Amino acid sequence: MADVLSTDLLLFIAVGFVAQIIDGALGLAFGVLTTTLLLSLGVPPAIASAMVHVTECFTTAASGLSHAYHRNVDWRLVARLAPAGMLGGAIGAYVLSNIDGSVIAPFISLYLIAIGCFILFRAFRPKWPRDVRDWIVPYVGGVGGLLDAMGGGGWGPIVTSTLLGRGHDLKKVIGSTNLTEFAVTTVISATFILALGWSELSAAIGLIIGGVLAAPFGALVLKRLPVKPLMIAVSLIIIGTAAARLL
């Protein structure tokens, strides 16, 4: 384990940087991309998820503030998503911390494949305008927090993609879910640290450096990036990597 977690710091910085650029632009993919890499390196699911969420405490704070500065945040949406997401995340982290990694690993790979397919589906699905008071918002937040903690990622693919698919404004959804994710991932991280201890998570420093460096650019990229091609590319990367590990 020590050899795996001490793998080239620059690799983790690069992964954190690229994943956060994508996450800041799309509102999804940081968790699933980085978790997929850590699992492929042999990191147990609970530790991989914990490392990702400790990193996201920093990246989501930087990204959320950037989106708020660029006026991409709908505070009503944040208020409806955050409580349910935090509760779901705490439950998911507690459950994952008490499950044997070798047992849960194949299911995590299947989950990541499903998330990749979900992103691909959302890339092609037509969208219609809806009001932010859409009744499903808190439920999506709760499920997103739960599966995000257990799968090492999923807040963006589930919450952002679902709200976009239901017709909410793209920029407001991406900005709001990025900001809300800070509250959710902080609760998840605290739960993991209480259950696993900090020493197992110290290798997250490379991901933190790369993610924080990239976070301010995500909101800027969002203004200029063609969303559909990037969603397709990200989904194919997640599906391919998770499928290869499962096989």
KOLRO-757207 format. One line per 8 residues: number of its first residue (from 1); their letters; for each residue x, y negated, z of N, C-alpha, C. Coordinates in pm, whole numbers. Layout:
BEGIN
NUM) a) X:Y:Z:X:Y:Z:X:Y:Z; ...
This chain:
BEGIN
1) madvlstd) 82:121:0:0:0:0:86:-126:0; 193:-127:79:280:-244:86:339:-274:-50; 379:-166:-126:437:-186:-258:336:-247:-354; 212:-200:-345:108:-252:-434:81:-399:-405; 67:-433:-276:30:-568:-239:144:-667:-254; 270:-618:-273:383:-709:-292:419:-723:-440; 332:-675:-529:353:-686:-673:372:-831:-712; 459:-852:-811:496:-982:-865:398:-1095:-834
9) lllfiavg) 442:-1190:-752:358:-1303:-711:309:-1382:-832; 396:-1396:-932:358:-1473:-1051:240:-1410:-1124; 230:-1276:-1120:118:-1207:-1184:-13:-1248:-1116; -13:-1249:-983:-134:-1286:-911:-169:-1433:-933; -66:-1519:-941:-92:-1660:-968:-156:-1677:-1106; -102:-1605:-1206:-156:-1614:-1341:-300:-1562:-1347; -324:-1450:-1280:-459:-1393:-1278:-556:-1490:-1212; -516:-1545:-1098:-602:-1641:-1029:-630:-1764:-1112
17) fvaqiidg) -529:-1811:-1186:-545:-1931:-1268:-644:-1906:-1382; -621:-1800:-1458:-707:-1770:-1573:-849:-1739:-1528; -863:-1657:-1424:-996:-1620:-1377:-1074:-1741:-1328; -1006:-1836:-1262:-1075:-1953:-1211:-1113:-2050:-1322; -1031:-2061:-1426:-1068:-2144:-1541:-1199:-2092:-1601; -1207:-1959:-1618:-1327:-1898:-1675:-1445:-1916:-1580; -1422:-1893:-1451:-1529:-1905:-1352:-1580:-2049:-1344; -1490:-2144:-1347:-1532:-2284:-1338:-1612:-2328:-1460
25) alglafgv) -1581:-2269:-1576:-1650:-2305:-1699:-1784:-2234:-1714; -1791:-2108:-1668:-1912:-2027:-1687:-1994:-2011:-1559; -1934:-2038:-1443:-2003:-2013:-1319:-2000:-1866:-1280; -1912:-1788:-1339:-1902:-1645:-1309:-1767:-1591:-1353; -1733:-1471:-1307:-1621:-1389:-1356:-1497:-1389:-1269; -1477:-1485:-1177:-1355:-1481:-1097:-1348:-1352:-1015; -1454:-1322:-944:-1454:-1205:-858:-1439:-1075:-934; -1518:-1058:-1041:-1514:-930:-1112:-1381:-910:-1185
33) ltttllls) -1325:-1017:-1239:-1197:-1004:-1309:-1084:-970:-1212; -1075:-1044:-1103:-966:-1020:-1008:-985:-888:-934; -1108:-853:-900:-1132:-725:-834:-1094:-609:-924; -1128:-620:-1052:-1094:-514:-1147:-943:-494:-1153; -866:-603:-1152:-721:-593:-1154:-669:-527:-1027; -717:-573:-911:-669:-518:-785:-701:-370:-773; -819:-329:-814:-854:-187:-811:-764:-106:-903; -730:-162:-1018:-642:-91:-1112:-502:-75:-1056
41) lgvppaia) -464:-161:-961:-334:-151:-896:-335:-59:-775; -452:-5:-743:-462:90:-633:-505:32:-500; -548:-95:-499:-594:-156:-374:-732:-99:-339; -755:-54:-215:-886:-2:-175:-996:-106:-194; -1119:-62:-224:-1228:-155:-253:-1252:-262:-145; -1252:-222:-18:-1280:-320:88:-1172:-427:93; -1044:-387:79:-935:-485:84:-935:-571:-42; -964:-511:-158:-972:-588:-282:-1079:-695:-272
49) samvhvte) -1197:-656:-226:-1306:-752:-211:-1270:-860:-110; -1208:-821:1:-1168:-918:103:-1066:-1017:48; -965:-968:-26:-865:-1057:-85:-929:-1158:-179; -1021:-1109:-262:-1088:-1197:-358:-1168:-1305:-286; -1238:-1266:-179:-1322:-1364:-112:-1243:-1463:-27; -1133:-1419:31:-1046:-1514:100:-993:-1617:0; -954:-1570:-118:-909:-1661:-224:-1019:-1758:-263; -1140:-1706:-276:-1252:-1789:-322:-1292:-1896:-221
57) cfttaasg) -1253:-1880:-96:-1277:-1988:1:-1209:-2116:-45; -1092:-2101:-107:-1016:-2217:-155:-1062:-2259:-294; -1075:-2162:-385:-1110:-2196:-524:-1251:-2251:-536; -1347:-2195:-461:-1483:-2244:-472:-1498:-2383:-411; -1420:-2411:-307:-1423:-2545:-249:-1373:-2647:-351; -1259:-2617:-414:-1203:-2708:-513:-1294:-2721:-635; -1346:-2607:-683:-1433:-2609:-800:-1565:-2679:-770; -1623:-2650:-653:-1750:-2711:-616:-1740:-2862:-604
65) lshayhrn) -1633:-2910:-542:-1613:-3054:-529:-1593:-3118:-666; -1524:-3049:-755:-1504:-3100:-890:-1637:-3112:-963; -1721:-3010:-951:-1853:-3016:-1015:-1940:-3126:-955; -1930:-3144:-823:-2007:-3251:-759:-1961:-3388:-812; -1830:-3403:-828:-1775:-3528:-881:-1826:-3556:-1022; -1838:-3450:-1104:-1885:-3465:-1242:-2037:-3460:-1252; -2106:-3464:-1138:-2253:-3467:-1132:-2317:-3343:-1195; -2257:-3227:-1173:-2312:-3102:-1224:-2391:-3025:-1117
73) vdwrlvar) -2414:-3085:-999:-2476:-3015:-887:-2619:-3064:-864; -2712:-2968:-849:-2849:-2997:-807:-2859:-2953:-660; -2867:-3047:-568:-2861:-3017:-426:-2983:-2940:-378; -3098:-2955:-445:-3216:-2875:-408:-3190:-2727:-436; -3124:-2699:-547:-3093:-2562:-583:-2993:-2502:-484; -2894:-2580:-444:-2795:-2535:-344:-2864:-2500:-213; -2957:-2583:-170:-3027:-2561:-43:-3112:-2435:-45; -3161:-2395:-161:-3245:-2276:-171:-3161:-2149:-187
81) lapagmlg) -3043:-2161:-245:-2958:-2045:-269:-2873:-2007:-148; -2819:-2107:-79:-2715:-2083:21:-2757:-1992:136; -2869:-2018:206:-2900:-1934:324:-2913:-1786:291; -2987:-1754:185:-3006:-1613:148:-2874:-1551:101; -2795:-1626:29:-2666:-1575:-18:-2571:-1544:95; -2568:-1630:196:-2480:-1609:311:-2522:-1485:391; -2653:-1467:410:-2701:-1351:483:-2669:-1222:407; -2699:-1220:279:-2670:-1102:197:-2522:-1070:194
89) gaigayvl) -2438:-1173:185:-2294:-1153:182:-2240:-1092:309; -2288:-1139:425:-2242:-1086:553:-2278:-938:566; -2399:-902:525:-2442:-763:531:-2355:-676:441; -2333:-722:318:-2253:-644:223:-2110:-623:269; -2048:-727:325:-1910:-715:374:-1900:-618:489; -1997:-623:580:-1996:-532:695:-2009:-387:650; -2100:-363:557:-2122:-226:507:-1997:-174:437; -1939:-255:348:-1821:-211:272:-1703:-182:363
97) snidgsvi) -1689:-259:470:-1577:-241:563:-1584:-109:638; -1701:-47:638:-1720:77:713:-1744:198:623; -1704:186:494:-1720:295:400:-1582:339:351; -1561:469:336:-1435:523:285:-1412:473:143; -1295:411:117:-1265:354:-13:-1269:453:-127; -1221:576:-104:-1218:676:-211:-1358:718:-253; -1453:705:-161:-1591:742:-192:-1660:633:-272; -1637:508:-236:-1709:397:-297:-1647:352:-429
105) apfislyl) -1517:381:-453:-1447:329:-570:-1516:359:-704; -1559:483:-731:-1628:509:-859:-1755:428:-876; -1827:407:-766:-1951:329:-773:-1921:181:-801; -1807:131:-748:-1768:-7:-776:-1737:-23:-925; -1669:77:-984:-1639:71:-1126:-1767:70:-1209; -1862:154:-1171:-1991:157:-1241:-2063:23:-1226; -2054:-33:-1107:-2116:-164:-1083:-2054:-272:-1172; -1921:-271:-1184:-1854:-369:-1267:-1892:-353:-1415
113) iaigcfil) -1906:-229:-1460:-1950:-204:-1597:-2091:-260:-1618; -2178:-237:-1519:-2314:-288:-1529:-2316:-441:-1534; -2230:-504:-1452:-2221:-649:-1452:-2173:-700:-1589; -2074:-630:-1647:-2026:-668:-1780:-2136:-661:-1884; -2215:-554:-1879:-2327:-539:-1972:-2431:-648:-1949; -2451:-684:-1822:-2548:-788:-1788:-2505:-923:-1845; -2376:-954:-1834:-2325:-1080:-1890:-2343:-1080:-2041; -2313:-967:-2105:-2328:-957:-2250:-2474:-979:-2291
121) frafrpkw) -2566:-919:-2216:-2708:-935:-2244:-2750:-1081:-2231; -2704:-1146:-2124:-2741:-1286:-2101:-2685:-1379:-2209; -2574:-1339:-2269:-2514:-1422:-2373:-2605:-1435:-2495; -2688:-1333:-2520:-2773:-1332:-2639:-2919:-1361:-2609; -2957:-1366:-2480:-3098:-1382:-2446:-3142:-1528:-2463; -3257:-1553:-2528:-3309:-1690:-2541:-3341:-1749:-2405; -3336:-1880:-2395:-3360:-1949:-2268:-3473:-2049:-2285; -3557:-2065:-2180:-3664:-2162:-2181:-3655:-2247:-2055
129) prdvrdwi) -3692:-2377:-2064:-3684:-2465:-1947:-3776:-2419:-1834; -3726:-2424:-1710:-3807:-2396:-1591:-3771:-2496:-1483; -3862:-2514:-1389:-3836:-2604:-1279:-3746:-2537:-1176; -3668:-2617:-1103:-3576:-2564:-1004:-3648:-2494:-889; -3779:-2518:-874:-3855:-2455:-767:-3895:-2312:-802; -3844:-2260:-910:-3863:-2121:-950:-3861:-2031:-826; -3967:-1951:-803:-3985:-1874:-679:-3874:-1772:-655; -3806:-1727:-762:-3711:-1617:-748:-3575:-1661:-691
137) vpyvggvg) -3550:-1792:-683:-3418:-1843:-646:-3361:-1784:-517; -3433:-1787:-402:-3374:-1730:-279:-3347:-1581:-288; -3434:-1508:-357:-3415:-1363:-370:-3291:-1331:-453; -3272:-1407:-559:-3151:-1390:-641:-3027:-1420:-559; -3035:-1524:-473:-2922:-1557:-387:-2889:-1447:-289; -2991:-1387:-228:-2968:-1279:-132:-2906:-1157:-196; -2962:-1114:-308:-2907:-998:-379:-2767:-1028:-431; -2748:-1149:-482:-2616:-1187:-532:-2510:-1183:-425
145) glldamgg) -2542:-1234:-304:-2447:-1232:-194:-2415:-1090:-149; -2516:-1005:-140:-2498:-867:-97:-2407:-790:-192; -2438:-796:-321:-2360:-720:-420:-2224:-783:-445; -2214:-914:-427:-2085:-981:-442:-1986:-929:-338; -2031:-915:-215:-1944:-866:-108:-1907:-720:-130; -2002:-638:-169:-1977:-494:-183:-1898:-461:-308; -1912:-543:-413:-1844:-514:-539:-1720:-597:-564; -1688:-690:-473:-1572:-775:-493:-1597:-884:-594
153) ggwgpivt) -1720:-898:-637:-1759:-998:-735:-1902:-970:-777; -1967:-1072:-830:-2104:-1052:-874:-2194:-1171:-848; -2147:-1265:-765:-2228:-1385:-740:-2257:-1458:-870; -2154:-1485:-946:-2174:-1556:-1072:-2254:-1475:-1174; -2210:-1351:-1205:-2284:-1271:-1302:-2431:-1253:-1267; -2462:-1235:-1139:-2601:-1213:-1100:-2677:-1344:-1088; -2627:-1436:-1007:-2701:-1559:-977:-2699:-1655:-1095; -2580:-1688:-1143:-2571:-1783:-1254:-2642:-1732:-1377
161) stllgrgh) -2615:-1606:-1414:-2675:-1551:-1536:-2826:-1540:-1525; -2877:-1501:-1407:-3021:-1488:-1390:-3090:-1624:-1402; -3035:-1725:-1336:-3097:-1857:-1341:-3088:-1919:-1480; -2977:-1895:-1549:-2966:-1943:-1686:-3066:-1869:-1775; -3078:-1738:-1753:-3171:-1658:-1832:-3315:-1700:-1811; -3347:-1758:-1695:-3483:-1803:-1666:-3505:-1947:-1710; -3404:-2005:-1771:-3424:-2134:-1837:-3380:-2257:-1760; -3311:-2241:-1648:-3263:-2358:-1575:-3152:-2428:-1654
169) dlkkvigs) -3134:-2555:-1625:-3032:-2635:-1694:-2893:-2576:-1674; -2820:-2555:-1783:-2692:-2485:-1779:-2591:-2553:-1687; -2569:-2681:-1706:-2467:-2750:-1629:-2502:-2757:-1481; -2629:-2780:-1449:-2671:-2787:-1309:-2660:-2652:-1240; -2693:-2544:-1313:-2683:-2411:-1255:-2538:-2375:-1227; -2451:-2396:-1324:-2310:-2362:-1307:-2246:-2444:-1195; -2272:-2572:-1193:-2216:-2656:-1088:-2271:-2620:-951; -2401:-2595:-942:-2465:-2565:-814:-2424:-2429:-759
177) tnltefav) -2416:-2328:-847:-2376:-2195:-800:-2228:-2193:-760; -2145:-2270:-826:-2005:-2281:-786:-1993:-2340:-647; -2069:-2446:-620:-2063:-2511:-489:-2121:-2420:-381; -2235:-2356:-411:-2299:-2266:-315:-2210:-2148:-281; -2134:-2103:-379:-2047:-1987:-359:-1946:-2011:-247; -1909:-2136:-224:-1815:-2166:-116:-1873:-2122:19; -2000:-2156:44:-2063:-2117:170:-2076:-1966:180; -2116:-1903:70:-2136:-1758:69:-2004:-1685:93
185) ttvisatf) -1902:-1723:20:-1775:-1651:28:-1704:-1677:161; -1729:-1790:224:-1671:-1817:356:-1728:-1720:460; -1859:-1697:454:-1921:-1602:546:-1870:-1460:518; -1860:-1423:391:-1810:-1290:354:-1667:-1272:404; -1583:-1372:383:-1442:-1364:425:-1430:-1350:576; -1508:-1427:649:-1504:-1419:796:-1543:-1279:843; -1642:-1221:777:-1685:-1085:814:-1575:-984:787; -1510:-995:672:-1401:-904:638:-1283:-920:735
193) ilalgwse) -1248:-1042:768:-1135:-1065:858:-1163:-1006:996; -1285:-1020:1043:-1322:-961:1172:-1315:-809:1167; -1351:-752:1051:-1354:-606:1040:-1219:-545:1006; -1138:-614:924:-1014:-557:873:-888:-620:930; -899:-744:979:-780:-816:1023:-717:-893:909; -636:-993:942:-576:-1079:839:-456:-1015:772; -380:-931:840:-254:-878:786:-275:-805:654; -389:-739:637:-417:-665:514:-443:-759:397
201) lsaaigli) -469:-886:424:-515:-977:320:-411:-1081:281; -292:-1074:337:-192:-1178:315:-149:-1189:170; -162:-1081:91:-121:-1085:-49:-213:-1171:-134; -320:-1222:-76:-413:-1308:-151:-349:-1443:-184; -232:-1472:-130:-170:-1604:-148:-147:-1637:-295; -108:-1537:-376:-86:-1562:-518:-214:-1599:-589; -322:-1528:-559:-452:-1560:-618:-498:-1700:-577; -471:-1734:-450:-511:-1866:-400:-439:-1977:-476
209) iggvlaap) -308:-1961:-493:-229:-2063:-563:-281:-2082:-706; -295:-1972:-779:-341:-1982:-917:-482:-2036:-927; -571:-1991:-839:-709:-2036:-844:-725:-2183:-812; -654:-2230:-709:-665:-2371:-669:-607:-2461:-778; -497:-2419:-840:-439:-2499:-948:-536:-2514:-1065; -614:-2409:-1092:-705:-2410:-1207:-839:-2475:-1177; -882:-2473:-1051:-1018:-2514:-1016:-1059:-2652:-1069; -975:-2755:-1061:-1019:-2886:-1109:-1048:-2892:-1259
217) fgalvlkr) -996:-2795:-1335:-1013:-2800:-1480:-1142:-2733:-1528; -1203:-2649:-1443:-1321:-2575:-1485:-1436:-2665:-1524; -1463:-2767:-1441:-1574:-2858:-1470:-1548:-2937:-1599; -1421:-2969:-1623:-1387:-3041:-1747:-1407:-2952:-1868; -1365:-2826:-1857:-1380:-2730:-1966:-1528:-2709:-1998; -1613:-2709:-1894:-1756:-2686:-1912:-1818:-2785:-2009; -1767:-2907:-2013:-1823:-3009:-2100:-1793:-2984:-2247; -1690:-2905:-2277:-1644:-2893:-2416:-1643:-2751:-2470
225) lpvkplmi) -1663:-2652:-2384:-1643:-2513:-2423:-1770:-2452:-2482; -1760:-2378:-2594:-1874:-2300:-2643:-1897:-2181:-2549; -2009:-2180:-2479:-2032:-2084:-2371:-2050:-1941:-2421; -2130:-1924:-2526:-2166:-1789:-2572:-2044:-1703:-2609; -1948:-1752:-2690:-1832:-1668:-2724:-1750:-1627:-2602; -1737:-1717:-2504:-1658:-1684:-2385:-1731:-1581:-2299; -1863:-1592:-2289:-1940:-1492:-2215:-1923:-1353:-2277; -1925:-1347:-2409:-1908:-1219:-2479:-1770:-1162:-2451
233) avsliiig) -1667:-1247:-2462:-1529:-1202:-2440:-1510:-1151:-2298; -1560:-1227:-2199:-1545:-1188:-2060:-1615:-1056:-2032; -1736:-1039:-2086:-1811:-915:-2063:-1737:-795:-2118; -1677:-809:-2235:-1605:-697:-2296:-1479:-662:-2217; -1411:-764:-2162:-1293:-738:-2080:-1331:-660:-1954; -1438:-704:-1889:-1482:-638:-1765:-1524:-495:-1793; -1605:-475:-1897:-1653:-340:-1930:-1536:-248:-1965; -1444:-296:-2049:-1333:-213:-2094:-1241:-174:-1980
241) taaarll) -1207:-271:-1895:-1113:-244:-1785:-1176:-150:-1681; -1300:-176:-1644:-1367:-93:-1544:-1390:48:-1597; -1426:60:-1726:-1450:192:-1785:-1321:273:-1790; -1211:208:-1825:-1081:278:-1831:-1043:330:-1693; -1065:250:-1589:-1033:294:-1453:-1123:410:-1410; -1251:402:-1446:-1344:507:-1408:-1307:639:-1474; -1269:633:-1602:-1232:755:-1675:-1099:810:-1630
